[in-house]
Amino acid sequence: MALKLEIISPQESVLSAEAKEVILPTKMGEVGLLNGHVPIITELELGLLKLINDRDEHVYVIKGGYAQVISDTISVLTDEALKSTDIDGAKLKSQRSALEKELQAIEKSSDEGSDNQTKRIVESLNFCHLQERLLDHRR
């Protein structure tokens, strides 16, 4: 019997697939899930989610979130998820550059309400850096 993995972001249902094993990037480290895993709810970190089958492995970059395991169904709720093979290097470079400029502009301003915005930009930059490391690894 296979695991059922669902990855959902606010924008879309990213994936609904079966897997032999799923590896999640949790706050406590990587957790591997197989059939019959005990029910859990865990907080996810920015990192790589791996879906493993007999013949292949698919890697997704996720931007944190939460995962719930009930029976053999794994539900992942994340702000953003992207399949590693769908990463566009040129688009990523442009996105990172725009985020860096936005962060510099905030740092130059004296707006007290910018802490949340700074945190959001830093998280997005970290997401970009993780994608860049995956691209470098693929080359």
C-alpha positions in Angstrom: 0.0 0.0 0.0 1.3 3.5 -0.9 1.3 6.7 1.0 -0.8 9.5 -0.4 0.9 12.9 -0.4 -0.9 16.2 -0.8 0.9 19.5 -1.0 -1.3 22.6 -0.8 -0.4 26.3 -0.9 -2.7 29.3 -0.7 -2.5 29.7 -4.4 -3.0 26.1 -5.6 -3.0 22.4 -4.9 0.6 21.7 -5.8 0.6 17.9 -5.8 -1.5 14.9 -5.1 0.5 11.7 -5.6 1.3 8.3 -4.2 4.7 7.6 -2.7 6.6 4.7 -1.1 8.4 7.2 1.2 8.2 10.9 2.0 10.9 12.9 3.7 9.9 16.1 5.4 12.1 19.0 6.6 10.7 19.5 10.1 11.8 21.8 12.9 13.4 18.8 14.6 15.3 17.7 11.4 14.4 15.4 8.5 11.6 12.9 9.2 11.1 9.9 6.9 7.5 8.6 6.6 6.5 5.1 5.5 3.2 3.2 5.5 1.8 2.7 8.9 3.4 5.8 10.4 1.8 7.0 13.7 -0.4 10.0 13.3 1.5 13.3 13.7 1.2 17.0 13.2 4.5 18.8 12.8 5.8 22.2 11.9 7.9 22.3 8.7 11.0 24.3 8.0 12.2 25.9 4.7 13.8 22.9 3.0 13.5 20.0 0.7 10.5 17.6 0.7 11.3 14.3 -1.0 8.8 12.0 -2.6 10.4 8.6 -3.2 9.0 5.7 -5.3 10.6 2.5 -6.5 12.0 4.0 -9.7 12.4 7.7 -9.0 12.6 10.5 -6.5 11.0 14.0 -6.8 12.2 16.9 -4.8 10.2 20.0 -3.9 11.4 23.2 -2.3 9.0 24.2 0.4 8.7 27.4 2.4 7.9 25.9 5.8 4.4 25.2 6.9 2.7 22.3 8.6 2.3 18.6 7.9 -0.4 16.2 9.2 -0.1 12.4 8.9 -3.3 10.4 9.4 -3.4 6.7 8.3 -1.4 6.7 5.1 -2.2 10.2 4.0 0.3 13.1 4.4 -1.1 16.6 4.0 1.4 19.4 3.7 0.2 23.0 4.0 2.9 25.5 2.9 3.1 29.1 1.8 5.0 28.0 -1.3 6.2 24.8 -3.0 8.1 24.3 -6.2 9.2 21.1 -7.9 13.0 21.2 -8.3 12.8 20.5 -12.0 10.5 23.6 -12.5 13.0 26.1 -11.1 13.8 28.7 -13.8 17.3 30.1 -13.2 16.7 33.4 -15.0 13.4 34.1 -13.2 15.0 33.2 -9.9 17.9 35.6 -10.4 15.5 38.4 -11.3 13.3 37.6 -8.2 16.3 37.5 -5.9 17.6 40.9 -7.3 14.2 42.5 -6.7 14.0 41.2 -3.2 17.5 42.4 -2.4 16.6 45.9 -3.6 13.4 45.9 -1.6 15.3 44.8 1.5 17.9 47.6 1.0 15.1 50.2 0.6 13.5 49.1 3.9 16.8 49.1 5.7 17.4 52.7 4.6 13.9 53.9 5.8 13.1 54.5 9.4 9.6 52.9 9.3 9.0 51.2 12.6 6.3 48.9 11.0 8.8 47.3 8.7 9.9 44.3 10.9 7.2 42.0 9.5 8.0 43.1 5.9 11.7 42.6 6.5 11.0 39.1 7.9 8.9 38.2 4.9 11.6 39.4 2.5 14.4 37.5 4.3 12.3 34.3 4.2 11.7 34.8 0.5 15.5 35.4 -0.1 16.2 32.2 1.8 13.7 30.4 -0.4 15.6 31.8 -3.4 19.0 30.7 -2.0 17.7 27.1 -1.5 16.5 27.0 -5.1 19.9 28.3 -6.3 21.7 25.6 -4.4 19.4 23.0 -6.1 20.2 24.5 -9.5 23.9 24.3 -8.7 23.6 20.7 -7.7 21.8 19.8 -10.9 24.6 21.2 -13.1 
